[in-house]
Amino acid sequence: MFQKNPTQVVTLVRKSRIAQIAVALVGILLVAGITVLYNVKTINANIDGKQVCIRTLYGTVGQALEHSSKIEFYPEDIVSPSIDTKVTNGMAVNVQSSVPVNLSVDGQIFNTRTAKETVGEALSELSERYKLEIKDVDEVNVALSESVTDNMDIQVLRSIPIKVSADGKKIDTYIAPRTVADALNKLGITLGAEDRISLALDHMLEPNDQLNVVRVTHPIETVKSEIPYQIVAQPADYPLGLPDRLVSRGSNGLQEQTVRLTLEDGKEVDRQILNQRVVKPPTNQVVSRGTQTTISRGGNTISFKRAYVMKASAYCMPGGRTATGASVGKGIIAVDPRVIPLGKSVYVEGYGYAQALDTGGAIRGERVDLYMDSKQAALSWGVRTVTVYVQ
């Protein structure tokens, strides 16, 4: 009754092996499941202020975030602690997500991401990342303080140094290469109709170009000025050459002119008189002027070319020689040759006839030195004011 044929025995054996394999697989899965459950760690992630619980088997923060199905993680995101930090159960992780931006530097395009908040911070980071050497003086199409937004277009133009002189100010500045006209507009400098500039408006700026703006203006002014009086001489009966004698005083007149000035940077370079009128005419000064060329002394008539009023001193130096080589003696006088030429004959009031044959270190201008026969006579003469008639 309990006997089985060979086929039945084989079937029972096969079923027994399948059962054993199944039991083994279940055991393996159970062990694996227990192991997984034992190694799973929980991360409390703060993603841009939003709390996300992440369960992970990965060993580092970066791996955990990268392989999590709950968030989108990019290498440009800012993570704290760093992505290389080992994961511990229950650890807190802060993530500041990056956003895509389109960066253009002198036409070179970078489609990239940044987690920085402002344009200035983003440019600093991207410049270092891509070795762009973006400087603070380079031109940017948006304010550096502006917040970065998704797919923001940030355009950078590298600047060059230039020198600008305008409106009394000289500055060294930086500006992206452009025409002079565009540069003036960028700098807020407006040209007047006659203003001049050192470079052509269509000139493309190059490093260290000098840009000079000369302001040209034409103010209209009313100018008052004096009209000098003239001196009118009347012939008079006293020696020619003696000082004029005042008959009536003159006074200046006054004129008013309407003048169109040309100023360059505030300095006058030209003026044009548009209109003028005499407010007060001048009054001429009248003097009498000597015309005599002869005088009578001691019954003799003395002719002369002109007369001088001079200071006359006296000296006595027997045996001496004059500057012309003549021996000193009565009738020899020292003069300033720039006033009375040497060799001239003269008549000196109170002294008489004389010749200008000597000079002296102290005899300068309208001054003469008269030779006396004795020291006593020289001392007695002293210094006098005399009229000298040059023949």
MARZAMI-942118 format. One line per field, with one value per residue (C-alpha): residue number from 1; residue in one letter; x, y, z. Coordinates in pm, 1 decimal. Example, Ala and Ser with C-alpha at 12.3 -4.5 7.8 and 13.67 -1.06 7.14 Angstrom:
2
nr <- c(1,2)
rest <- c(a,s)
x <- c(1230.0,1367.0)
y <- c(-450.0,-106.0)
z <- c(780.0,714.0)
// end
This chain:
391
nr <- c(1,2,3,4,5,6,7,8,9,10,11,12,13,14,15,16,17,18,19,20,21,22,23,24,25,26,27,28,29,30,31,32,33,34,35,36,37,38,39,40,41,42,43,44,45,46,47,48,49,50,51,52,53,54,55,56,57,58,59,60,61,62,63,64,65,66,67,68,69,70,71,72,73,74,75,76,77,78,79,80,81,82,83,84,85,86,87,88,89,90,91,92,93,94,95,96,97,98,99,100,101,102,103,104,105,106,107,108,109,110,111,112,113,114,115,116,117,118,119,120,121,122,123,124,125,126,127,128,129,130,131,132,133,134,135,136,137,138,139,140,141,142,143,144,145,146,147,148,149,150,151,152,153,154,155,156,157,158,159,160,161,162,163,164,165,166,167,168,169,170,171,172,173,174,175,176,177,178,179,180,181,182,183,184,185,186,187,188,189,190,191,192,193,194,195,196,197,198,199,200,201,202,203,204,205,206,207,208,209,210,211,212,213,214,215,216,217,218,219,220,221,222,223,224,225,226,227,228,229,230,231,232,233,234,235,236,237,238,239,240,241,242,243,244,245,246,247,248,249,250,251,252,253,254,255,256,257,258,259,260,261,262,263,264,265,266,267,268,269,270,271,272,273,274,275,276,277,278,279,280,281,282,283,284,285,286,287,288,289,290,291,292,293,294,295,296,297,298,299,300,301,302,303,304,305,306,307,308,309,310,311,312,313,314,315,316,317,318,319,320,321,322,323,324,325,326,327,328,329,330,331,332,333,334,335,336,337,338,339,340,341,342,343,344,345,346,347,348,349,350,351,352,353,354,355,356,357,358,359,360,361,362,363,364,365,366,367,368,369,370,371,372,373,374,375,376,377,378,379,380,381,382,383,384,385,386,387,388,389,390,391)
rest <- c(m,f,q,k,n,p,t,q,v,v,t,l,v,r,k,s,r,i,a,q,i,a,v,a,l,v,g,i,l,l,v,a,g,i,t,v,l,y,n,v,k,t,i,n,a,n,i,d,g,k,q,v,c,i,r,t,l,y,g,t,v,g,q,a,l,e,h,s,s,k,i,e,f,y,p,e,d,i,v,s,p,s,i,d,t,k,v,t,n,g,m,a,v,n,v,q,s,s,v,p,v,n,l,s,v,d,g,q,i,f,n,t,r,t,a,k,e,t,v,g,e,a,l,s,e,l,s,e,r,y,k,l,e,i,k,d,v,d,e,v,n,v,a,l,s,e,s,v,t,d,n,m,d,i,q,v,l,r,s,i,p,i,k,v,s,a,d,g,k,k,i,d,t,y,i,a,p,r,t,v,a,d,a,l,n,k,l,g,i,t,l,g,a,e,d,r,i,s,l,a,l,d,h,m,l,e,p,n,d,q,l,n,v,v,r,v,t,h,p,i,e,t,v,k,s,e,i,p,y,q,i,v,a,q,p,a,d,y,p,l,g,l,p,d,r,l,v,s,r,g,s,n,g,l,q,e,q,t,v,r,l,t,l,e,d,g,k,e,v,d,r,q,i,l,n,q,r,v,v,k,p,p,t,n,q,v,v,s,r,g,t,q,t,t,i,s,r,g,g,n,t,i,s,f,k,r,a,y,v,m,k,a,s,a,y,c,m,p,g,g,r,t,a,t,g,a,s,v,g,k,g,i,i,a,v,d,p,r,v,i,p,l,g,k,s,v,y,v,e,g,y,g,y,a,q,a,l,d,t,g,g,a,i,r,g,e,r,v,d,l,y,m,d,s,k,q,a,a,l,s,w,g,v,r,t,v,t,v,y,v,q)
x <- c(0.0,286.1,513.3,579.6,708.8,1036.6,860.5,679.1,1001.1,1178.0,889.6,900.0,1273.8,1237.3,969.4,1185.2,1479.4,1259.3,1131.6,1484.9,1588.6,1283.6,1358.1,1718.2,1614.2,1369.3,1645.6,1883.6,1623.3,1540.0,1903.8,1949.2,1641.9,1757.4,2101.5,1948.0,1721.5,2018.3,2231.1,1960.4,2015.6,1785.3,1890.7,1685.3,1745.4,1653.1,1609.4,1575.1,1382.5,1170.1,1219.4,1266.6,1333.7,1571.9,1647.2,1968.5,2219.4,2490.6,2792.3,2842.0,2608.3,2669.8,2587.6,2273.4,2146.1,2240.2,2056.0,1751.7,1425.8,1275.8,1491.0,1675.3,2038.5,2308.3,2683.4,2650.7,2413.8,2562.1,2557.0,2637.5,2805.3,3008.8,2917.0,3217.5,3088.8,2996.7,2626.5,2516.4,2166.4,1947.1,2203.7,2083.3,2181.8,2119.3,2094.0,2082.1,1967.5,2138.4,1950.7,2038.4,2193.9,2322.7,2659.4,2814.8,3169.5,3268.3,3036.3,3160.9,2855.2,2842.1,2514.9,2570.4,2422.1,2487.8,2355.1,2473.2,2205.9,2329.4,2472.5,2798.0,2846.3,2756.2,3007.9,3281.0,3208.4,3175.6,3489.2,3687.4,3517.7,3587.7,3912.4,3755.1,3930.7,3624.0,3714.6,3504.5,3551.9,3408.7,3063.9,2764.3,2417.0,2246.6,2323.7,2564.0,2325.1,2034.5,1909.7,1986.2,1676.4,1610.6,1760.4,1889.7,2098.4,2417.8,2632.8,2987.0,3199.8,3563.7,3668.4,3980.9,4145.0,4091.0,4156.6,3877.8,3902.1,3574.0,3406.3,3715.3,3759.3,4026.1,3948.1,4103.4,3824.6,3740.8,3488.6,3412.5,3546.3,3297.0,3293.7,3370.9,3008.5,2879.4,3139.2,3025.3,2667.7,2773.9,2966.6,2676.0,2871.7,2664.5,2834.4,2715.4,2691.2,3038.6,3212.4,3532.5,3662.7,4013.0,3905.2,3658.6,3312.4,3334.9,3677.2,3676.2,3833.4,4163.5,4344.6,4479.8,4309.8,4288.1,3941.2,3944.2,3623.6,3657.1,3343.1,3288.6,3044.7,2956.9,2826.4,2718.4,2855.3,2828.6,3173.5,3242.9,3587.8,3763.9,3848.5,4192.7,4218.7,4465.4,4735.9,4721.8,5036.7,5032.3,5354.3,5495.9,5777.8,6030.2,6321.9,6256.0,6300.7,6196.3,5899.0,5552.5,5345.3,4987.9,4720.8,4409.6,4370.8,4218.1,3974.7,3904.9,3579.6,3362.5,3241.7,3007.7,3052.6,2832.1,3075.9,3029.4,3296.8,3430.7,3524.6,3697.0,3657.0,3583.9,3892.5,3853.4,4009.3,3832.1,3589.6,3376.0,3235.0,2870.7,2792.2,2950.4,2854.0,3023.9,2866.0,3093.6,3343.5,3699.8,3829.6,4170.9,4453.2,4611.8,4977.8,5216.1,5537.9,5853.7,5966.0,6261.1,6597.5,6788.4,6852.9,7035.0,7302.4,7546.8,7454.7,7524.4,7270.6,7309.4,7155.6,7076.2,6892.9,6724.6,6739.3,6738.7,6664.8,6943.8,7105.7,7455.0,7733.7,8095.5,8442.8,8807.7,9088.6,9391.5,9611.1,9345.4,9238.1,8885.0,8721.1,8803.0,9170.4,9150.1,9305.7,9061.4,9002.6,8745.8,8465.5,8497.9,8189.6,8100.3,7773.4,7576.9,7652.6,7307.4,7161.3,7428.9,7676.2,8045.1,8202.7,7889.1,7914.0,7671.4,7578.3,7507.1,7313.7,7533.9,7845.4,7878.9,8005.0,8135.6,8213.7,8090.7,8425.1,8403.0,8185.0,8141.9,8018.4,7756.1,7656.1,7346.0,7045.6,6976.3,7274.6,7606.2,7929.7,8105.8,8484.1,8590.8,8937.0,8944.6,8801.9,8655.5,8468.2,8341.7,8223.4,8059.3,7871.4,7735.0,7444.4,7204.7,6921.9,7021.4,6914.4,7158.5,7139.2,7284.0,7416.9)
y <- c(0.0,242.4,141.5,403.6,353.6,520.9,809.2,913.4,904.7,1139.4,1384.4,1398.5,1465.7,1752.6,1918.4,1890.5,2074.3,2358.9,2403.2,2415.6,2676.9,2885.9,2868.3,2973.7,3269.0,3385.1,3368.5,3566.7,3832.8,3850.7,3898.7,4155.2,4342.9,4350.8,4472.3,4748.3,4856.6,4866.5,5083.8,5326.4,5674.5,5972.2,6325.2,6628.1,6853.0,7223.0,7299.2,7676.7,7694.6,7385.1,7079.6,6747.3,6410.4,6197.5,5829.2,5704.4,5422.2,5645.8,5742.6,6112.6,6409.0,6474.8,6118.0,6119.1,6441.7,6342.9,6008.5,6127.8,6114.3,6387.6,6678.4,6808.4,6854.5,7028.4,7052.8,7433.3,7416.1,7539.2,7265.5,7283.1,7073.4,7006.3,6731.1,6523.9,6501.3,6149.6,6092.6,6032.5,5937.4,6237.9,6492.5,6835.4,6955.0,7301.6,7339.1,7669.0,7578.6,7718.7,7874.2,7873.2,8195.0,8300.5,8475.2,8665.2,8807.2,9011.1,8785.2,8453.9,8263.9,8051.6,7869.5,7787.1,7791.6,7983.3,7977.2,8330.1,8581.5,8896.2,8959.0,9088.4,8774.3,8552.6,8727.9,8688.1,8316.2,8256.0,8458.0,8232.3,7913.8,7984.8,8187.5,8493.5,8761.9,8986.5,9318.2,9559.1,9826.5,9605.5,9704.9,9487.5,9524.3,9487.1,9634.4,9428.1,9455.7,9309.5,8965.1,8671.4,8518.5,8205.4,8222.1,8571.5,8725.9,8878.7,9059.8,9177.2,9409.2,9439.5,9801.7,9992.3,10289.4,10637.0,10993.3,11251.2,11628.5,11821.1,12105.2,12179.4,11821.2,11566.9,11203.1,10866.0,10616.5,10286.0,10222.2,9941.7,10009.0,10219.3,10528.3,10866.5,10970.7,10667.2,10720.1,11080.2,10959.2,10688.1,10943.7,11189.7,11457.4,11662.4,11865.6,12212.6,12324.7,12485.0,12269.8,12100.2,11752.8,11611.4,11293.7,11238.8,11134.0,10813.2,10721.9,10382.5,10426.6,10254.2,10205.2,10528.4,10756.6,11121.4,11270.0,11650.7,11853.2,12230.0,12428.1,12722.4,12994.9,13343.3,13558.9,13915.6,14174.4,14547.6,14690.1,15040.3,15185.3,15518.8,15733.2,15880.4,16255.4,16406.9,16660.4,16971.8,17186.2,17560.3,17736.6,17954.6,18204.8,18006.3,17773.7,17464.0,17143.5,17274.8,17097.6,17178.8,17413.9,17320.1,17553.7,17341.6,16985.6,16716.7,16444.6,16102.4,16031.3,15720.6,15484.5,15186.9,14886.9,14588.8,14301.5,13945.0,13733.1,13397.3,13184.8,12846.5,12668.2,13006.6,13180.9,13466.2,13398.6,13665.7,13954.0,14137.4,14484.5,14485.4,14843.3,15132.2,15480.0,15767.6,15824.5,16114.4,16275.7,16340.1,16689.5,16764.6,16876.8,17204.2,17277.8,17547.3,17423.4,17631.0,17727.4,17961.8,17860.2,18176.9,18360.7,18685.6,18681.6,18964.3,19136.6,18821.2,18611.5,18240.8,17995.7,17640.7,17329.6,17246.7,17323.1,17098.6,17161.5,16969.1,16912.9,17062.9,16969.8,17094.3,16940.3,17043.0,16804.1,16997.5,16814.7,16556.6,16419.5,16393.0,16082.7,16226.2,16278.1,16657.7,16833.2,16948.4,17316.2,17588.5,17531.1,17148.4,16961.2,16596.3,16471.4,16154.7,16090.4,15934.5,16282.7,16523.4,16377.6,16423.3,16716.5,16929.6,17298.6,17413.3,17719.4,17663.3,17929.9,18073.5,17900.8,18016.5,17854.7,17498.7,17179.0,16830.1,16645.0,16428.3,16161.9,16044.3,15736.8,15941.4,16149.0,15975.0,16121.4,16490.9,16579.0,16757.8,16807.8,17144.7,17193.2,17472.5,17630.6,17574.6,17341.1,17638.0,17742.7,17386.1,17375.9,17714.3,17595.9,17287.0,17133.3,17355.9,17326.1,17502.7,17534.8,17385.8,17499.3,17247.7,17419.5)
z <- c(0.0,86.9,-189.3,-466.8,-808.2,-927.2,-1104.3,-791.6,-592.4,-840.5,-826.0,-446.1,-447.5,-694.3,-486.2,-180.0,-350.6,-472.6,-121.1,12.1,-245.5,-165.7,201.5,133.9,-80.9,181.4,436.8,221.0,151.3,519.2,612.5,334.7,443.1,802.0,687.1,471.2,752.3,984.5,743.5,627.0,770.0,781.9,673.0,771.6,472.9,460.7,90.3,45.9,372.5,302.9,526.2,342.8,512.2,306.0,381.6,226.1,219.2,67.4,271.9,192.1,193.2,-176.0,-276.9,-60.5,-215.8,-570.9,-554.5,-364.9,-557.5,-340.9,-463.4,-770.3,-678.4,-884.8,-826.4,-813.5,-512.5,-185.2,77.9,447.4,573.6,258.7,13.6,125.2,483.2,596.9,658.6,1018.4,1121.2,1188.5,1064.0,946.4,600.7,452.1,75.2,-113.0,-463.0,-770.3,-1060.8,-1431.7,-1570.6,-1910.5,-1876.5,-2168.7,-2139.9,-2446.5,-2651.0,-2504.0,-2374.4,-2058.0,-1984.5,-1619.3,-1271.8,-952.0,-598.5,-516.3,-423.6,-601.3,-946.4,-796.4,-586.6,-881.7,-1110.1,-849.4,-823.5,-1198.9,-1273.6,-1042.5,-1170.6,-1538.7,-1489.6,-1653.0,-1443.8,-1438.7,-1270.9,-1067.9,-1338.5,-1616.1,-1740.1,-1647.9,-1796.3,-1455.5,-1115.1,-906.7,-613.0,-812.1,-706.1,-936.0,-1101.4,-1309.8,-1660.7,-1596.8,-1878.9,-1738.2,-1994.2,-1915.2,-2131.8,-2029.2,-1968.4,-2076.8,-1898.8,-2047.2,-1931.7,-1945.7,-1907.3,-1909.7,-1722.5,-1515.8,-1397.4,-1488.6,-1418.1,-1488.5,-1552.6,-1716.9,-1993.5,-2238.3,-2590.8,-2785.9,-3004.3,-2853.2,-2910.0,-2718.7,-2446.5,-2394.2,-2365.1,-2118.7,-1910.5,-1915.2,-2103.5,-2348.2,-2621.3,-2712.4,-3073.1,-3071.2,-2809.7,-2925.1,-2847.6,-2887.4,-3072.4,-3356.6,-3244.6,-3449.5,-3311.3,-3134.9,-2794.4,-2720.9,-2387.8,-2235.4,-2489.7,-2375.3,-2416.2,-2378.8,-2401.7,-2453.8,-2373.7,-2610.6,-2503.7,-2631.8,-2346.2,-2420.2,-2178.1,-2129.4,-2059.8,-1936.9,-1990.6,-1963.8,-2264.8,-2189.0,-2219.2,-2465.2,-2381.1,-2593.7,-2594.3,-2648.5,-2751.6,-2473.4,-2437.5,-2227.8,-2321.1,-2528.8,-2328.7,-1990.7,-1830.7,-1961.7,-1750.9,-1669.2,-1803.6,-1730.7,-1608.0,-1824.8,-1724.6,-1873.7,-2051.1,-2020.3,-2291.9,-2284.7,-2516.6,-2587.6,-2638.0,-2760.4,-2590.0,-2702.1,-2401.3,-2408.3,-2076.3,-1921.9,-2063.1,-2308.9,-2647.8,-2854.6,-2828.9,-3080.7,-3020.5,-3121.2,-3018.0,-2832.6,-2716.2,-2536.4,-2197.3,-2108.5,-2347.5,-2222.1,-2143.8,-2290.6,-2063.4,-2180.5,-2116.1,-2228.9,-2390.6,-2425.9,-2773.5,-2702.7,-2851.9,-2756.5,-2433.5,-2355.2,-2082.6,-2010.8,-2334.5,-2534.2,-2720.8,-2656.4,-2902.5,-2787.0,-2904.2,-2577.2,-2208.0,-1900.1,-1534.2,-1355.6,-1020.0,-1030.3,-788.7,-795.3,-766.0,-762.5,-853.7,-982.6,-1233.9,-1308.8,-1643.6,-1775.4,-1927.3,-2270.8,-2182.8,-2147.4,-1848.7,-1586.1,-1546.1,-1524.4,-1778.7,-1775.7,-1653.4,-1604.1,-1756.4,-1821.8,-2193.9,-2237.4,-2166.8,-2289.5,-2542.6,-2461.3,-2647.3,-2639.3,-2551.6,-2286.6,-2088.9,-1716.4,-1529.4,-1253.9,-1392.1,-1748.9,-2065.9,-2036.6,-2226.7,-2148.8,-2140.0,-1827.4,-1666.0,-1307.8,-1127.2,-943.0,-1244.8,-1374.9,-1555.3,-1534.9,-1320.8,-1386.7,-1193.4,-1239.9,-1208.5,-973.0,-942.3,-567.6,-310.3,-128.8,-442.7,-483.8,-122.1,-160.5,-467.9,-294.3,-486.9,-677.9,-926.2,-1246.0,-1606.0,-1853.6,-2215.8,-2463.8,-2774.4)
// end
